[in-house]
Amino acid sequence: MYSTQALTHLVPLAADELDKNKVTPGVLGFIVFAALAVGVWLLMKSMNRHMGRVNFEEAPEDTEAPAPAGTGASAGARAE
């Protein structure tokens, strides 16, 4: 509780010295931004590697392929 009281007494002093027109993110802001950029780059690199491993082959289109279950063509064939 003593530390919070000390900080509340120091905040008004800092507010007097602060020039709101010259506030910049500083070094900490750059480090955070750079870390986020590196993280996004690594995620994209990993995604590209995983997408390259996907083996996608389309099934050939058969004109004589049976109709899927539940369609009218297969239901009519069963009724006869």
Secondary structure, DSSP 8 states (H G I E B T S, - for coil): -HHHHHHHHHHHHHHHH--TTS---HHHHHHHHHHHHHHHHHHHHHHHHHHHT---------TT----TTSHHHHHHHH-
